[in-house]
Amino acid sequence: MRISHRHRFVFFASPKTGSRSVRKLLDAHSEIHGRPADELTEDFPFYNHMRPVELRDVFESRGWDFDGYFKFVMVRNPWSKLVSLYEMYAYREGGQLSRLRSRSTRHEGFQAWLRTVDPSGGGSGPVAPAEIEKGVIRFGALSYVGFAGDEDGRPLVDEVIKLEEIESCLPPLLDRLGVPPPPRVPQTGRGRYRGGYRAYYDDETREYVGTLYAEDIERFGYTF
């Protein structure tokens, strides 16, 4: 997450949507940078993947005009995002050895893990610092509205950029905000997994994710 009082914008960093690249671009133009959970204090509650519904309440408590800031977020094809999220989960569970798994083992683990994700499982209240870091996987599995919506499922952001369109859509947005667009958008923190995301799916799991994230798929025009 990045907040600029000078340019009056907030960027919300939904996990595994290319948000690290955008945060890097906004660093020099933002007064508030989200931090890891172990660096949070009562006076500084702004964490990396803070959701709009949480930040809205912080703004209100400080007398800041949440509605007066331009707010944006990134989204990503859910079939692709879930594979990237799973590889983060597997690495956290198994460390470097997770990279040595056979293809069949990786894919079997992914298919079992899929049954644990919840697109609406973030809740709307504040998250305790002790839960934030291990909650990144949960936040990453949220749907667009699950991450960026309020208690009633209404989006709290003004614009959404698809990761797949970042090169064409981000520079003009930055220009509107008064932030010099880069000659090329940096690609930071890209995951690496074998065979492309489609190789992780069979017919059943492809349809399962299609049903689970049907609203996002229809809203943003995604296909497998």
C-alpha positions as CSV (number, residue, x, y, z in Angstrom):
1,M,0.0,0.0,0.0
2,R,1.1,3.5,-0.8
3,I,-0.5,6.8,0.3
4,S,0.3,10.2,-1.1
5,H,-1.1,13.2,0.6
6,R,0.5,15.5,-1.9
7,H,-1.0,13.7,-5.0
8,R,-4.0,12.5,-3.0
9,F,-4.0,8.9,-4.0
10,V,-4.0,5.5,-2.3
11,F,-2.7,2.4,-4.0
12,F,-3.9,-0.9,-2.4
13,A,-1.6,-3.8,-2.9
14,S,-3.6,-7.0,-3.4
15,P,-1.2,-9.9,-3.1
16,K,0.1,-11.6,-6.3
17,T,-1.3,-9.0,-8.7
18,G,1.9,-7.2,-9.6
19,S,1.6,-4.8,-6.7
20,R,5.2,-4.9,-5.8
21,S,6.2,-3.3,-9.1
22,V,3.6,-0.5,-8.6
23,R,4.7,0.1,-5.1
24,K,8.3,0.5,-6.3
25,L,7.2,3.1,-8.8
26,L,5.2,5.0,-6.2
27,D,7.8,5.0,-3.5
28,A,9.3,8.4,-4.2
29,H,5.9,10.0,-4.5
30,S,4.2,8.6,-1.4
31,E,4.5,9.8,2.2
32,I,3.2,6.6,3.7
33,H,4.6,3.1,2.7
34,G,3.0,0.0,4.0
35,R,5.2,-2.0,6.3
36,P,5.6,-5.7,7.3
37,A,3.6,-6.8,10.3
38,D,6.5,-6.8,12.7
39,E,7.1,-3.1,12.1
40,L,3.6,-1.9,12.9
41,T,2.8,0.2,15.9
42,E,-0.3,1.8,17.4
43,D,0.7,5.0,15.7
44,F,1.6,3.4,12.4
45,P,-1.0,0.7,11.5
46,F,-0.4,0.8,7.7
47,Y,0.6,-2.7,6.5
48,N,1.6,-3.8,3.0
49,H,-1.6,-5.5,2.0
50,M,-4.1,-3.4,4.0
51,R,-7.6,-3.5,2.6
52,P,-9.6,-0.3,1.7
53,V,-12.2,-1.1,4.4
54,E,-9.6,-1.1,7.1
55,L,-7.9,2.1,5.8
56,R,-11.2,3.9,5.6
57,D,-11.6,3.5,9.3
58,V,-8.0,4.7,10.0
59,F,-8.6,7.8,7.8
60,E,-11.8,8.5,9.7
61,S,-10.1,8.2,13.1
62,R,-7.5,10.7,11.9
63,G,-9.9,13.2,10.4
64,W,-8.6,12.5,6.8
65,D,-11.0,12.6,3.8
66,F,-11.0,9.0,2.5
67,D,-13.5,9.9,-0.3
68,G,-11.2,12.8,-1.4
69,Y,-8.4,10.5,-2.4
70,F,-8.1,8.6,-5.7
71,K,-7.9,4.9,-4.8
72,F,-6.8,2.1,-7.1
73,V,-5.9,-1.5,-7.1
74,M,-4.6,-4.3,-9.4
75,V,-6.4,-7.5,-10.3
76,R,-5.2,-10.7,-12.0
77,N,-6.7,-13.7,-13.8
78,P,-7.8,-15.9,-10.9
79,W,-6.5,-19.1,-12.4
80,S,-3.1,-17.6,-12.8
81,K,-3.1,-15.8,-9.4
82,L,-4.0,-18.9,-7.5
83,V,-1.1,-20.9,-8.9
84,S,1.3,-18.0,-8.0
85,L,-0.3,-17.8,-4.5
86,Y,0.1,-21.6,-4.0
87,E,3.8,-21.5,-4.9
88,M,4.2,-18.8,-2.2
89,Y,2.4,-21.0,0.2
90,A,4.4,-24.1,-0.7
91,Y,7.7,-22.2,-0.3
92,R,6.7,-20.9,3.1
93,E,5.8,-24.4,4.2
94,G,8.8,-26.2,2.7
95,G,11.5,-23.6,2.0
96,Q,14.0,-24.1,-0.8
97,L,13.1,-27.8,-0.9
98,S,9.7,-26.9,-2.2
99,R,11.4,-26.0,-5.5
100,L,12.6,-29.5,-5.9
101,R,9.2,-31.2,-6.0
102,S,8.3,-33.2,-9.0
103,R,5.7,-31.7,-11.4
104,S,3.1,-34.3,-10.3
105,T,3.7,-33.6,-6.7
106,R,3.4,-29.9,-7.2
107,H,0.2,-30.2,-9.1
108,E,-1.4,-32.7,-6.6
109,G,-0.6,-30.4,-3.8
110,F,-2.1,-27.4,-5.6
111,Q,-5.3,-29.3,-6.3
112,A,-5.7,-30.1,-2.6
113,W,-4.8,-26.6,-1.5
114,L,-7.4,-25.1,-3.8
115,R,-10.1,-26.6,-1.6
116,T,-8.9,-24.4,1.3
117,V,-9.2,-21.0,-0.4
118,D,-12.1,-18.6,0.3
119,P,-12.7,-15.6,-2.0
120,S,-14.7,-13.8,0.7
121,G,-12.7,-14.9,3.7
122,G,-10.9,-11.7,4.6
123,G,-13.6,-10.2,6.8
124,S,-14.2,-6.5,7.2
125,G,-12.6,-5.7,10.5
126,P,-9.0,-4.9,11.4
127,V,-6.5,-7.7,11.5
128,A,-4.2,-8.2,14.5
129,P,-0.5,-7.7,13.6
130,A,0.3,-11.2,14.7
131,E,-2.1,-12.5,12.0
132,I,-1.1,-10.2,9.1
133,E,1.9,-12.0,7.7
134,K,0.4,-15.4,7.8
135,G,-2.8,-13.9,6.5
136,V,-1.2,-12.8,3.2
137,I,-2.2,-16.1,1.6
138,R,-5.7,-15.6,2.7
139,F,-5.8,-12.0,1.5
140,G,-4.4,-13.1,-1.9
141,A,-7.2,-15.6,-2.4
142,L,-9.8,-12.9,-1.9
143,S,-11.9,-11.9,-4.9
144,Y,-11.9,-8.3,-6.1
145,V,-14.8,-7.3,-3.9
146,G,-13.5,-9.5,-1.0
147,F,-10.3,-7.4,-1.0
148,A,-11.5,-4.0,-2.2
149,G,-15.1,-3.9,-1.1
150,D,-16.9,-2.7,2.0
151,E,-19.0,-4.7,4.5
152,D,-21.9,-4.8,1.9
153,G,-19.7,-5.8,-1.0
154,R,-19.5,-2.4,-2.6
155,P,-16.1,-1.5,-4.1
156,L,-14.1,1.2,-2.2
157,V,-11.7,2.0,-5.1
158,D,-12.0,4.3,-8.0
159,E,-10.1,2.4,-10.6
160,V,-8.9,-1.2,-11.3
161,I,-6.0,-2.1,-13.5
162,K,-5.6,-5.7,-14.8
163,L,-2.1,-7.0,-14.4
164,E,-2.3,-8.3,-17.9
165,E,-2.8,-4.7,-19.1
166,I,-0.4,-3.0,-16.8
167,E,2.0,-1.7,-19.6
168,S,-0.8,0.1,-21.4
169,C,-3.0,1.2,-18.5
170,L,-0.6,2.2,-15.6
171,P,1.4,4.9,-17.3
172,P,-1.6,7.1,-18.3
173,L,-3.1,6.6,-14.8
174,L,0.2,7.8,-13.2
175,D,0.2,10.8,-15.5
176,R,-3.2,11.7,-14.3
177,L,-2.0,11.5,-10.7
178,G,0.9,13.8,-11.5
179,V,3.5,11.0,-11.1
180,P,6.0,10.7,-14.0
181,P,5.4,7.4,-15.8
182,P,8.4,5.2,-16.4
183,P,9.6,4.3,-19.9
184,R,8.8,0.7,-18.9
185,V,6.9,-0.8,-15.9
186,P,9.4,-2.8,-13.8
187,Q,8.6,-6.5,-13.2
188,T,9.4,-7.1,-9.6
189,G,8.8,-10.2,-7.6
190,R,7.6,-12.4,-10.5
191,G,6.9,-16.0,-9.4
192,R,8.4,-18.9,-11.3
193,Y,6.5,-22.1,-11.8
194,R,6.9,-25.0,-14.2
195,G,4.8,-25.4,-17.3
196,G,2.6,-22.2,-17.0
197,Y,-0.4,-21.9,-14.8
198,R,-2.7,-24.0,-17.0
199,A,-0.6,-27.1,-16.4
200,Y,-1.7,-27.1,-12.7
201,Y,-5.3,-27.7,-13.6
202,D,-7.5,-30.5,-14.7
203,D,-11.0,-30.1,-16.0
204,E,-12.5,-30.3,-12.5
205,T,-10.3,-27.8,-10.8
206,R,-10.5,-25.4,-13.8
207,E,-14.3,-25.4,-13.5
208,Y,-14.1,-25.2,-9.7
209,V,-12.1,-21.9,-9.9
210,G,-14.4,-20.7,-12.6
211,T,-17.3,-21.1,-10.3
212,L,-15.5,-19.8,-7.2
213,Y,-14.4,-16.6,-8.9
214,A,-17.3,-16.3,-11.4
215,E,-18.0,-12.7,-10.5
216,D,-14.4,-11.6,-11.1
217,I,-14.2,-13.6,-14.3
218,E,-17.3,-11.9,-15.7
219,R,-16.5,-8.4,-14.4
220,F,-13.0,-8.4,-15.9
221,G,-13.5,-10.6,-18.9
222,Y,-11.0,-13.3,-17.9
223,T,-10.8,-16.7,-19.6
224,F,-8.8,-19.8,-18.7
